[in-house]
Amino acid sequence: MTGEQDVGEGSGGNGSLLIYGLGRSGRGVARFLSSEGTRAQWHDARPSAEDLALMDKLHYGRGDVGGTYATVVAAPGVPIDHPDLESLRGRGAEIIGEVMLAARLRLALPIVGVTGTAGKGGTTVLIASLLRACGVRAREGGNIDPPLLDVVDTAAVAVAELSSFQLERVPGLRLPVAVITNLGVDHLDRHRTVAAYHAAKLNITAGQQEGDVLIVPEGLEISTRAEILAFSPARLVLNSGEEVLTAAELPDAIHPANAAAALLAAEAMLIRLGRPVQTEVLAAALRAAQPQRGRFETVAQVSGVRFIDDSIATRTIAVQAALERARPPIAWLVGGRDKGAELGPLREAARGRVKTVIAFGEDGEKLARELGLPFVTVSGADGDETMRAAARAGLKALGTEGTVLLAPIGTSFDQFRDYAQRGDSFRRAALALAQPAREEDA
């Protein structure tokens, strides 16, 4: 059976399906559909040279957004209420995303879905690593690299990080195991209200049925047909109640809440696959777990000062977690472009732990003043120079002990391509400071 038959055939000119929005997600969709032998057209208002080269290679032509299609696969970066999508929907198109496409074209593939305001990436990676430790060929993808469609043909189980944008376009998605790490506040520029943002997140369980499992933090009440399993960062246990290990045994960079949720998800999937749940194997895998690059990762140390990169921490709940986990005293690097994060909980988390704020970038000083904490401002001709100045200022403020923490609140787009590039710049700056110390020790 071809993908063309499975996802619907429209009458939009020379293609049976429209890929709306290219970039990382859209290119993954195009490569996958081509490998399936499925005809498609594409539309992107600003295609890159890489996009155009791939479309030419695949012999996919530009589509007419005024045409009629049964199915439109829309990239998550495109608002679900974009006028073009509304118009296409009005002419009968079903709007889906790459996650729904993967679920429809690989019906036999079990998918574990993970969402939440913070921690979803780390939890996704942990679940996949726990399953691999138990002998399951699990691969992670989705909102984290690689795209989900790039892993579905090499995985026995796919573990997908799902953003609220992706979950807006998953009509009827049924996941045997789903995880909600937490529900906070984010992306109000897209969703407009907290209620709409939470509603998008809760689509992860909308298609679940009896026999499926939904894993949520203790105290979060959810309406679902699935069996609910609640986790707590205080108890790293299986659903049977058996303790796997204590939070103190986890590596510093692994958040106990992520580990607790991942354990329940891995256990649920192992049971579904008919595989044994080996407590000692799961414990060993957690003890050896590695953080994702750029997510509360120790990148260097100078004497007793640890440099931690949490460049992705721009949501209040993620920044708060970083402040609570970092070893005080803390020199807190704050800056980038303000995205309107709630600062009240951060003032509380910083009390008695943050020695000084190092303000950088477009809105760093503005954010520091609103936090009401002691701060110094640094700047540079470009992002790299700014990060070098921030790292030096943090080390100077602390002396010989504590943590220089990049948990910036602001987005990276003022001086960097993305959070990963900002984190890499901080890493290089920290390593440069550590190098003289290593040479003196030699």
NORPE-V573497 format. One record per residue. N is the residue number from 1. PSI is psi in whole degrees, 0 to 359 (999 if undefined). Layout:
N&PSI + N&PSI
//
This chain:
1&131 + 2&160 + 3&329 + 4&319 + 5&324 + 6&321 + 7&0 + 8&143 + 9&123 + 10&189 + 11&41 + 12&60 + 13&232 + 14&356 + 15&157 + 16&353 + 17&147 + 18&127 + 19&114 + 20&110 + 21&120 + 22&239 + 23&199 + 24&309 + 25&311 + 26&323 + 27&321 + 28&318 + 29&315 + 30&316 + 31&318 + 32&312 + 33&322 + 34&319 + 35&336 + 36&352 + 37&24 + 38&127 + 39&144 + 40&158 + 41&171 + 42&158 + 43&134 + 44&130 + 45&329 + 46&68 + 47&141 + 48&170 + 49&322 + 50&319 + 51&310 + 52&320 + 53&317 + 54&317 + 55&322 + 56&318 + 57&323 + 58&355 + 59&39 + 60&126 + 61&164 + 62&133 + 63&165 + 64&112 + 65&353 + 66&1 + 67&184 + 68&128 + 69&147 + 70&324 + 71&133 + 72&122 + 73&106 + 74&131 + 75&148 + 76&338 + 77&348 + 78&120 + 79&138 + 80&338 + 81&21 + 82&139 + 83&322 + 84&317 + 85&321 + 86&319 + 87&316 + 88&320 + 89&321 + 90&336 + 91&17 + 92&0 + 93&141 + 94&130 + 95&119 + 96&176 + 97&184 + 98&329 + 99&315 + 100&322 + 101&315 + 102&317 + 103&323 + 104&324 + 105&350 + 106&65 + 107&330 + 108&352 + 109&118 + 110&134 + 111&126 + 112&121 + 113&138 + 114&126 + 115&177 + 116&163 + 117&327 + 118&152 + 119&356 + 120&324 + 121&312 + 122&321 + 123&320 + 124&311 + 125&320 + 126&315 + 127&313 + 128&320 + 129&324 + 130&317 + 131&319 + 132&321 + 133&332 + 134&11 + 135&11 + 136&133 + 137&83 + 138&141 + 139&141 + 140&153 + 141&195 + 142&241 + 143&339 + 144&160 + 145&142 + 146&173 + 147&151 + 148&321 + 149&342 + 150&347 + 151&350 + 152&336 + 153&1 + 154&8 + 155&144 + 156&334 + 157&131 + 158&135 + 159&115 + 160&122 + 161&128 + 162&120 + 163&167 + 164&327 + 165&317 + 166&323 + 167&354 + 168&346 + 169&51 + 170&55 + 171&122 + 172&9 + 173&127 + 174&120 + 175&129 + 176&327 + 177&129 + 178&150 + 179&132 + 180&112 + 181&324 + 182&167 + 183&111 + 184&219 + 185&129 + 186&162 + 187&36 + 188&342 + 189&334 + 190&313 + 191&341 + 192&319 + 193&156 + 194&322 + 195&318 + 196&322 + 197&313 + 198&323 + 199&321 + 200&316 + 201&320 + 202&352 + 203&344 + 204&334 + 205&359 + 206&326 + 207&2 + 208&152 + 209&178 + 210&139 + 211&342 + 212&167 + 213&133 + 214&125 + 215&126 + 216&160 + 217&149 + 218&135 + 219&347 + 220&117 + 221&124 + 222&139 + 223&119 + 224&156 + 225&344 + 226&163 + 227&131 + 228&129 + 229&126 + 230&140 + 231&158 + 232&138 + 233&345 + 234&344 + 235&110 + 236&84 + 237&161 + 238&170 + 239&335 + 240&347 + 241&354 + 242&127 + 243&134 + 244&314 + 245&176 + 246&159 + 247&328 + 248&339 + 249&350 + 250&150 + 251&151 + 252&324 + 253&355 + 254&120 + 255&132 + 256&325 + 257&318 + 258&318 + 259&320 + 260&316 + 261&319 + 262&322 + 263&313 + 264&321 + 265&316 + 266&317 + 267&314 + 268&319 + 269&322 + 270&317 + 271&319 + 272&324 + 273&354 + 274&26 + 275&154 + 276&148 + 277&105 + 278&106 + 279&317 + 280&327 + 281&316 + 282&319 + 283&315 + 284&321 + 285&321 + 286&320 + 287&330 + 288&4 + 289&142 + 290&144 + 291&158 + 292&147 + 293&129 + 294&10 + 295&95 + 296&55 + 297&127 + 298&119 + 299&343 + 300&164 + 301&135 + 302&112 + 303&239 + 304&14 + 305&122 + 306&136 + 307&119 + 308&126 + 309&112 + 310&53 + 311&333 + 312&350 + 313&89 + 314&352 + 315&145 + 316&313 + 317&326 + 318&318 + 319&319 + 320&316 + 321&320 + 322&317 + 323&323 + 324&334 + 325&332 + 326&145 + 327&122 + 328&162 + 329&152 + 330&132 + 331&109 + 332&115 + 333&116 + 334&130 + 335&197 + 336&209 + 337&125 + 338&129 + 339&13 + 340&26 + 341&148 + 342&126 + 343&342 + 344&308 + 345&334 + 346&325 + 347&318 + 348&316 + 349&330 + 350&340 + 351&123 + 352&358 + 353&323 + 354&121 + 355&318 + 356&153 + 357&134 + 358&107 + 359&132 + 360&164 + 361&190 + 362&315 + 363&17 + 364&312 + 365&321 + 366&313 + 367&318 + 368&318 + 369&320 + 370&331 + 371&335 + 372&27 + 373&157 + 374&139 + 375&158 + 376&150 + 377&134 + 378&158 + 379&170 + 380&170 + 381&334 + 382&183 + 383&318 + 384&317 + 385&323 + 386&317 + 387&323 + 388&318 + 389&321 + 390&317 + 391&317 + 392&316 + 393&322 + 394&315 + 395&319 + 396&321 + 397&330 + 398&326 + 399&255 + 400&2 + 401&154 + 402&200 + 403&127 + 404&111 + 405&118 + 406&98 + 407&79 + 408&347 + 409&309 + 410&157 + 411&169 + 412&355 + 413&356 + 414&323 + 415&352 + 416&163 + 417&320 + 418&180 + 419&327 + 420&318 + 421&321 + 422&316 + 423&319 + 424&323 + 425&317 + 426&319 + 427&313 + 428&320 + 429&318 + 430&317 + 431&325 + 432&324 + 433&328 + 434&334 + 435&312 + 436&323 + 437&319 + 438&321 + 439&322 + 440&327 + 441&337 + 442&999
//
